[in-house]
């Protein structure tokens, strides 16, 4: 394939995200993996993330707890103890050795910040019905104080978290993930467009690096819905890098970039099953199918680091 941008598909064109020079637009989405025994990242995570690392490629970790009270699932990684911090370092080093850009997704603010441990930045998890989204969504938040009642008040605490992380590591190393249209764990909102726009405009005030939003069609975990709703108004409102995620294929991703609907496209399940996903997209090569039954096993190999690379794969694309 020619190296000229004219011959490259949109997903495999370079992009400058703040101070980071990306070689392509394919992002590893954060995915819970449950392989961090006792909340301590394990050596097999270094292989998992380095398999998916490319020079100038953006990877986002699985959601990482900043305290022992922030755990959502068993055997998910933490970053609040010295043992956990030390365990993350070789994982970060393995990604950087491949030239990858590595952001750590945290659930909310704590006394430690992952940038201190070699990560290139932090993604604040404000989606999927967890703590920050519980403040954002009026189906959950029935408070009557300054953190409830109005749209502005419901967004207050998540934005205070943004401000705290920005003050600690700088806005140019901070992203935020949001799912205004989702109803994960029954955490819905009566006017998701208004919520998404308010948050996009509010994040501009902090000048953060990127906003990572989940498509309206992904209202529930793993299920697609037909909808006329779109992230385009939020994309237009947010002044930084805009990342979209949610049921994207190679064709959909190329169209999103070509139409300027997004700057980057994140992939979860397809990146899980295809550690060399950017290369496969570039060559329009067959994809390995993912196996849902092995998503959340505790096995350090099966469904984790055993998906074949293109050179050894004979799996037919679907």
N, C-alpha and C positions, 0 to 999 in steps of 0.2 A: 504494500500500500504506500502511496506517495506520502511524503511527510508534510506537504503543503496543506494549510488549513482548508483550502478550497476542496480538497479531496477527502477531508475528514468528516465524519458524521458529527452532528452538533454536540453529542454527549462526550466526544473525545477531542474537544477543542480546549485550549488553555483558558484559564480565568484567574484574575488577580482578586483575591479576597483580602482586602486590607493589606497587611504586610506579607501575606502568604501567596505564593505563586503556585497555583494548582495546574497540573498538567492535563486534567480532564474534569468533567462535571459529575462524575459518578461517586456518590458518598455512601460510606457504610453507615446505615442507620443504627441507632442504639437498640439493642435487643437483649432482654433478660435471658441469661444462659444457665444460671444455677450450677456453676461448676466451681465456685469459690468456697471450698469447704470451711465451715466455721467462720464465714465472711472474710476469709483471707484469700486474696488472689493467688492462684496456683501457677506453677511453671508451665502447665499446658496452655494457659492463656497467652503466653508469649508466642507459642507456635500458632495458635488460632488467629491472633491479630496480625502477626507478621505474614501469615499466609495471604491475608487480604490487603496487605500494605503495598502500595506502589509509590514510586518517586513522584512527589507532588500530588498524592491522593489523600483526601480527607477521610479519616476514620473517627467515629464517635463511640466511646465505650458504652457498655451496658450501664444501666442506671446504678450509681454508686452511692452508698449511704454515707452520710457525714456524721452520723451518731448511731448509737445502738437502739434508739427509739424510732429510727427512720426506715426500718426494714419492712419490705412488702412481701418478699418471698424468701424461702430458706436458701442458704448457700449462694447468696448474692454478695458481691464484693463491697467491702467498706473501705473507708479512708480516714478513720478517726483514731486508729491506734498506730503505734510505731511499727508493729509487726506488719500491719496492712500496708503502710506507706513503703516500707522496705520491700515488700512483695510486689508492689506496683513497678518499682524502678526497673527491673530487668524486662518487664513487659513493654514499658515505654521505650527502653533502649532498643528492643528488638524491632519495633515499628520504625524508629528513627534510623536504624541501620539500613532499612530498605528505602529510606527517603520519604517516609510517610509523615503526614501531619495528624497529630493525635489530640483530640479533645476529650475531656472527661465529663460525662453527664452526671450532675448531682441533683438530688431531689429537693433540697432546700439549703439554706445557708447554715454553716456550722463554724466551729472555731478553727477548722483547717481548710486549706484551699489547695486543690489538686495541682495548680500551676507551680506550687512550691516543690513539687516532686517530679518535675521534668515534663509534664504535659504542656502542650502548646496553648491550651486554653480550656475554658469551662463552658459546657452547655447546661443551662438551668432548665430542669424538667418541670414545665408548667402545663403538662398535658395528662390525658388518660385517667382522669378521676382521682389523682393522688393529691397530696396536701395543697399545693398551690392552686390547682384547678378547683379544689373544693371551695376555696375562697372566691374564685372567679365566677363560678356558675351559680345562678340563683335557685336551681333545683336542690342544691346542697346548702348554700349559705343563707340562713334565715336570721343572721345577726342584725341587731338594731343599733349597734355602736358605729364607730368610724370605719369599721371593716365590713359593714353590711348595708343593706337597704337600697343603695344606689349603685349604678355601674361604676362610678368613680371610686366609691368606698370598697366595693368588692375587689377592685384591681389594686387597692392600696398596698396590701401586704406582699403580693407577688412583685410589685414594683420596688418595694423596700428591699426585697431580696436582691433584685437586679442592682439596685444602688449599692448595696453592701459589697457584692462581688466586684462590681466595677471599681469601687473605691480601693479594693484590695489588690486587684491585678491589672486594672486598666480596661477601658471599654473595648479596645482593639483586640482583646482576647476573650470576649464574652459573647455567647450566643444564647438564644432561648427557644425552647420548643413549646408549641401551643397547639391545642386542638379545639378551637371554639365551636366547631360543628358536631363534635363527638358526643356520645352519650355513654361513655365507658363507666361502668359501675353506677349507672343511672345518674351520672353527673351531667345533666343537660342544661341548656340555657334557652330562654324564651326568644331571644333575638341574637343568634350567633353572629350575624353580620356586624351588628353594632359592637359586640364584644371584640371581635377580631380587629375591626378598624380602630377601636379605642386603644387596644393594646399595641397595635402596629405604630400608631401615632405617638403613644406614650414612650415606647422604646426608642423612638427617634431622639427624644430629649436626653437620653443617656448615651446616645451615639454608639450603641453596641454593634459588634461586627456583623452578626447575622440573626435573622429570624427564621425558624424552622417550623413550618406549619403542615398539619395533617389535612389531607383532602376531605371535603365534605362528604364524599361518597363512602368514606371509611368511618361511619358513625359508630359501629360496634367492632370489637376486636376480630379481625380476620374476615369480616363480611363486607361486601361491596353493595352499595345501594345506588339506584338511579336517582340523579338529582340535577336540577338546573343551577344549584348554588355553586359558587366558584370562589377561589382564593384571589382572583384578579384584583378586586378592590384593595385587598391587604397588600398585595404585591406592589401596586401603584403607590400606596400610602407609605410603605416602609422604605427608608432611604439607604439602608445597607444591603448586604447580600441576602437574597431571599431563597430559601431552600424549601422544596416541596417533597412530600412523601405520602405514600398510600396507594398501593395497588398498581404501581407503574410498571409497564413493560418497556422494552427497548424502544419500540415505536412511539409510545406515549412520552417517554423521556426525551427523545429527539425532538418531538413536536413542541414540548414545553420549552425547551431551550431555543428552538428556531423561532417560535412565536413570541419570545421574550416574556413568557408567562412565569419563568423562574430563571435563576442564575445557576442553580445546582439542583440535582435530583437525588434523593436518598433512596436506597434499596435495602430492605431487610432480608426477607426470606430468600430472595434470589441471590443475594450476596452471601448469605449463609451457605447455600448449596453450591455456589460457584465462587471459590476463593479468588479466581482470576476473572471476575465478572467484567471489569473494564476491557480486558483483552478480548473476551468473547463478544462483547458489544461492538468493539472495533472491527472484528473480523466477521461479524454476524454469524458466529459459530453456534452449534447446538448448546443447550443449557442442561445441566443436571437438574433433575426434579428434586424438590425438597421433601423430606419425610417428616410430617407433623408429629409422628409418634416419638421421635427422638429429640424434639426441640428442647425439652426440659429435663432430660435424663441427667443424672449426676455423673455419668460415665465420662472420663477425661478424653475419650477418643470417639466413641460412636456418636454420630450426629453432630460432631464438633469439629474435629480436625481430619476426618476421614473422607470428606468429599473430594473426588478426583479433580486434578487440573486438566486442562484441555488436552495436553499431550498424552495423557493416559486414560482419557474419558471416551467411552463408547455409548454413553447414554443419549437417547434421542430426545430432542427438544419437543416440548408440547406447546 
